């Protein structure tokens, strides 16, 4: 099984940028679907972005399109989320997740992912 570890969160001001990383260990992320999810304070976990590792096809929730970019580095077995033009409503704990048997039509459903990182806090002040 794969272990996932996020990093890169922090406290920033509105309009700033952050890049989150999610390093995989124990198993290659090749042939997996990997995604970023977030959980704002007092709210449910929600989909942010995902990528099919093999094809590179990307998926985004509408609220981050044009601002966030998901990418992966095969050699480093690492997933990234570049977040630009951050807004206070982006404040949340961000999690990366992976699954090796996920249909792309379910790629935005956090309940379908088997492997999760511990999360990293992103706080955007106004």
C-alpha positions in Angstrom: 0.0 0.0 0.0 1.0 3.6 -0.4 1.7 6.2 2.3 1.0 9.8 1.5 2.5 12.8 3.2 1.4 16.4 2.4 3.4 19.5 2.9 3.4 23.1 1.9 0.5 24.5 3.8 0.7 27.8 5.8 -0.8 31.2 6.5 -1.0 33.6 3.6 -2.8 36.7 2.5 -5.6 36.9 -0.1 -4.1 37.0 -3.5 -1.0 35.0 -2.5 0.2 31.6 -3.8 1.1 28.3 -2.2 2.2 25.0 -3.6 1.2 21.9 -1.8 3.1 18.6 -2.2 2.0 15.1 -1.6 4.8 12.5 -1.5 4.0 8.9 -2.0 6.1 6.1 -0.5 5.8 2.3 -0.3 4.2 2.0 -3.7 4.4 3.8 -6.9 1.5 6.1 -7.8 1.7 4.9 -11.4 -1.8 3.7 -12.5 -3.5 5.4 -9.7 -6.0 8.2 -9.5 -4.9 10.9 -7.0 -6.8 13.9 -5.8 -6.7 16.9 -3.5 -9.6 17.4 -1.1 -10.2 20.0 1.5 -12.3 20.4 4.6 -13.1 24.0 5.7 -13.8 24.6 9.4 -17.2 23.2 10.3 -17.9 21.9 6.8 -17.7 18.6 5.0 -14.8 17.4 3.0 -15.0 18.6 -0.6 -13.3 17.8 -3.9 -10.7 20.3 -5.2 -8.8 18.6 -8.0 -7.7 15.2 -9.3 -5.5 13.6 -11.9 -5.3 10.3 -13.5 -1.7 9.5 -13.0 -1.2 7.4 -16.2 -3.0 9.6 -18.7 -2.4 13.0 -17.0 -6.1 13.9 -17.4 -7.0 16.5 -14.8 -10.3 17.4 -13.1 -11.2 20.5 -11.0 -14.0 21.8 -9.0 -15.5 25.0 -10.5 -14.4 27.3 -7.7 -10.7 26.7 -8.3 -10.6 26.5 -12.1 -8.1 29.0 -13.5 -6.5 29.4 -10.1 -5.3 26.0 -9.0 -3.2 23.5 -11.0 -2.7 19.9 -10.2 0.4 18.1 -11.5 2.6 15.1 -10.8 6.2 14.1 -10.9 6.7 10.5 -11.9 10.3 10.3 -10.8 9.6 11.7 -7.4 6.3 9.9 -7.0 4.9 13.2 -5.9 1.7 15.1 -6.5 1.4 18.9 -6.4 -1.3 21.5 -6.1 -0.2 25.0 -7.2 -2.7 27.5 -5.7 -2.7 31.0 -7.0 -4.9 34.0 -6.3 -5.9 32.5 -3.0 -9.1 33.6 -1.3 -10.2 33.4 2.3 -12.8 30.8 1.3 -9.9 28.5 0.3 -9.1 28.2 4.0 -9.2 24.5 4.9 -7.2 21.4 5.8 -6.0 20.0 2.5 -5.7 16.3 2.0 -4.3 14.2 -0.8 -5.7 10.9 -1.6 -5.0 8.0 -3.9 -6.8 5.0 -5.2 -5.8 2.2 -7.7 -9.2 1.0 -8.8 -11.1 4.2 -9.2 -13.4 4.9 -12.1 -12.9 8.4 -13.5 -16.6 9.1 -13.1 -16.1 8.7 -9.3 -12.9 10.7 -9.2 -14.4 13.6 -7.3 -16.0 11.4 -4.6 -13.8 11.4 -1.5 -15.5 8.3 -0.2 -14.0 6.2 -3.1 -10.4 6.8 -2.1 -8.5 4.2 -0.1 -5.3 6.1 0.8 -5.1 9.4 2.6 -2.4 11.7 3.9 -2.6 13.4 7.3 -3.6 16.8 5.9 -2.0 20.2 5.8 -3.6 23.5 7.0 -4.0 26.4 4.5 -5.2 29.6 6.0 -5.9 32.7 3.8 -6.4 36.0 5.6 -8.4 38.8 4.0 
